Amino acid sequence: MNLSSNSIRHLLTTSDPVAIDDLFMEACRVRDSIYGRNIFMRGLIEISNHCRNNCLYCGISRSAKVRRYRLSPEQILQCCDIGSRLGFRTFVLQGGEDAWFTDDVLCKLIADIKHQHPDCAVTLSLGERGRDSFRRLREAGADRYLLRHETADADHYAYLHPSEMLFEHRMQCLHDLHELGFQVGAGFMVGSPGQTLETLKKDLKFIADFRPEMVGIGPFIPAAGTPFENERAGSVELTLRLLAIIRVMHPHVLLPATTALGTLHPTGRERAVMAGANVVMPNLSPQDTRALYSIYNNKLSTGSEAAESAADIRMRMKAIGMEVPDDRGDYLN
Ligand code: SAM
C-alpha cells in the first residue's frame, strides 16, 4: 500500500468508506502475516499516582486534586501472582514519576518478579529517568519500557507540558532505552490540544525513523481539574486510522488497543484489533486503587478492562476471529 505523505493525508481526512476499509484490511493482513491471529495480553499494574510532573493534560499530575496512593512491593508481587494464575505472561508496572520508587527499590522488585515468574516479561512505564537508572533497571531484568513521546513536534510538546519538561530529554530517554537493549514503546494521544495534521505527520515520521518495538496511541480524553479539562476528546475514528497506518508502515510493531479507546467506545478495543492492533492491557491493580489512577475522566477499569475478566477478553477476541495465547508476546524481528 502506498503510504506517501499525500496518501497519508488522504487516509487521515477522507470520508470514503472504501478507502478506510481497504486500509483496515491491509493492516490486518500485514499483522497476521507476522503475528498470526494472536492478541497478546499484558497485565497492567498501576503502582503509584504520585507524580512530580505537571503535564497539562494529565489527571494525576502534581497539581491535580486526587487522593494519592502507592502500592507496596508486596502488593505488586501479589498482583503478579494473581496475573500469572490468570495466564498473564507480561506485567506492566506503570505510574507517575514517584521518587519513592528509587533504583534500589525497583531493582529488587524486578528481580523478585523475575525470580517468582521466570517465564514472564517485565515492562516498566515510570516516566523519564537518567541513563544510569535505566541501565540498572535493565540489568535487574526489566525487558521493556513504555515512554510515549507524546508528540514529535517540539513546539507542540511545549504547549502540552510546563517549561521544566524538555522535549529533548524525553527523546534522549527513548534513545538511551533503545541503546540499553529495552524493547521500547513510544506513542502519543490522538486529538491532544494543539495537535494538527502536520504534528501527526511528524509523529508518523518519528515512528518510521525510530522504529519502536511498541506504539501506544489512544484518544486524548479531558481530565477534570487540569488546564485542558474543557477541551474536546480525540476522535475514535482518527485513532483507528492512525493505528492501521502505523501497522502498515511498521509491520512488526506491537500495537495495543488502548483503554482510552475502550473508554470512548463500547467496542473500541475490538475495532482497534480490526484496524491492526495486537495487544490488550487489562488492569491487574488492586480493585480499591483503580479509581484513583484517574489520568482522564471515566477511565475504564472494570468489565473487560479488568484483568479478572481474562476469560471475557478471550471470548470477545474469539468472537472476532482472534486467539489470546498464554505467551510473553515479544517483538518479532
Ligand atoms: N509517568 C509515565 C510517563 O510519563 O510515561 C507513565 C504514566 S502516564 C499517566 C501514561 C500516559 O497516559 C501518558 O504517556 C499519556 O499519553 C497518557 N495520558 C495522560 N493523560 C491523558 C489524557 N487526559 N487522555 C489520554 N491519555 C492520557
Boltz pocket constraint, residues with backbone or C-beta under 6 A from the ligand:
constraints:
  - pocket:
      binder: B
      contacts: [[A, 57], [A, 58], [A, 59], [A, 94], [A, 95], [A, 96], [A, 97], [A, 125], [A, 126], [A, 127], [A, 128], [A, 146], [A, 147], [A, 148], [A, 150], [A, 188], [A, 189], [A, 218], [A, 219], [A, 220], [A, 221], [A, 222], [A, 223], [A, 260], [A, 295], [A, 296]]
      max_distance: 6.0
